[in-house]
Structure formats: structure tokens, C-alpha cells
């Protein structure tokens, strides 16, 4: 249920902000485990200063630069999937 709320908030923010009006930015793209996500349940989504997307999932954290994926899991020493952004915009 939390996953759907997060997706709906992102969609709602995009639509109401006018960012998508007449823009190619409105193309909808979905990602799943087969694309590179370490888990199906996305618990958080952040964009860093370099416009990379960070997906926090139930099985780890994924970094997507628009072309390639890099996953961080317990095997990499990740102790959990809690993450956030500092005031400076860093993860």
C-alpha cells in the first residue's frame, strides 16, 4: 500500500506542477527486477545532484544513471534500506 501512495504522490506532483504540460518529460517508464531493481517493493525514490535516481527497495538500494544500474545489498555491506537526503542534496 505504501508503494502505491509514493507512486501516486510523484505522479500528482508532476501533473500539478505543470512540468509535464506539453513536455517529453511526461513519458511514463516502469522499472522492475528484470530491469535492475534489487526488489519489487520500492520504499523510496530520490534524485541526486547529478540527476541519478536512487531506488530504495525491500532487497537493497539501486542507483540508476539513465543507462546502467548499480545495486547495493547486504552482500555489499548494506545494513538496511533506510536512506535519506541531506540538506546539501547528498544521500
PyMOL commands that set and color helices and strands:
alter all, ss='L'
color gray80, all
select helices_A, chain A and resi 2-17+24-26+74-76
alter helices_A, ss='H'
color red, helices_A
select strands_A, chain A and resi 42-47+53-57+60-64+69-72
alter strands_A, ss='S'
color yellow, strands_A
deselect
rebuild
show_as cartoon
